[in-house]
Every structure is written in structure tokens, then in C-alpha cells.
Amino acid sequence: MSTDATSSNGHKTEPKPRRDLRDRPLFRVAILVALLLVAFLVTKSCTRQQNKISQDEAVAIARKEIDFEPTRHQVKYLPQGIPPVYYWGVNFLQEDDNGQVVQTEVVLVNATTGEVAP
């Protein structure tokens, strides 16, 4: 008795090759999820910095750099360069009685060191 399989038309059929673990869809999905997780963790650890200066402290530091009395201010958190260095961008505005801006100045404060950028 032969152990070779034959088809209904009498031709010999070769045994199905075993699928490698890497060829299985579940393995491929698991690898993709693992790579995405690693990429996410790497980006979070790379961008994490010691921001020792709060937004309010940045406003106080920047206020010392201007020579007028602002009526309001705006603050933005800004990455600059590669690798990024983070700054607080403090925009001081002075308005007249009609609400028109008559003077403005932007001061960049390093969010880690508290130094004012030139």
C-alpha cells in the first residue's frame, strides 16, 4: 500500500507544506501591534523633557523683559529645532481704549531652564 496521496484523476498530489509561524495571520497582526507599541513608547520617551518652568513662571520671567505695561498676554508651548527644545512663547499686548493693539512683544522662555531666548 502506497502512502502517497493521489487525486481522483490518478495524479499524485504532493503533501501540503506546513505553514511557518511567520506566515500565520495572527502572528503578523501580533508583530504589527508590538511594533506600533514600541514605536509609541519610543516617541513618548524621546519627547519627554523636564519642563521645570510652568506657564505662570514663564509669564513672570518674560514680563521682566518688556518695557511697557501690557493689558493682556497669550502663552503658547512651542517646540523648536531637532531634537526639539521646548519654549513658552509669551505674547504681551497693550491696547488703547478702543481695543486696538498699539504695542506687542513676544518673549521666548526655555521651558526647561527658564532662560530667555535671544
Secondary structure, DSSP 8 states (H G I E B T S, - for coil): ---SEE-TTS-EE-------GGGSHHHHHHHHHHHHHHHHHHHHHHH-----S-HHHHHHHHHTT-SS--SEEEEEEEEETTTTEEEEEEEEEEE-TTS-EEEEEEEEEETTT--B--
